[in-house]
Amino acid sequence: MPIVEEIEKSLPFWMNRMGFSKTVEVPEGDRLGFVMLLRDGAELMLQTVASVQKDEPRFAGANRTALFIEVDDFEDVKKRLEGYAIVMPERKTFYGMREIGVFDPDGNTVVFAARIAE
């Protein structure tokens, strides 16, 4: 679960660009403190630093998250990332994956990967 400064800043990336839908949201004052997103059976939760500080203060100072998301349609991911800053250009790995990597709006590392057909 990525811990973010502002959920509202991350939603355009995850919903508009990557195609997730918001299924649950929990307000924290006049902002969002937590959301649950869903796409094709994959569930992603985002929680703010402020919300984590209230919920479990020991986790609030933790490092950001690195996500490895396996996808079925790599070309769809590439289209969704058009115009977005790519940190790790597309590559093929020795372990049989095609990958591309970005930082989400809060600096979390996100690697999208698809198995290379044999």
DASUL-V258389 format. One record per helix or strand. SS is the DSSP state (~ for helix, > for strand). FROM is the first residue (numbers start at 1). TO is the last residue. Records with the same first field share a line. If there is no record, write none. Layout:
# DASUL-V258389
SS: FROM-TO ; FROM-TO
This chain:
# DASUL-V258389
>: 2-4 ; 21-28 ; 31-39 ; 42-48 ; 66-70 ; 88-92 ; 97-103 ; 109-115
~: 7-17 ; 49-55 ; 57-59 ; 74-80
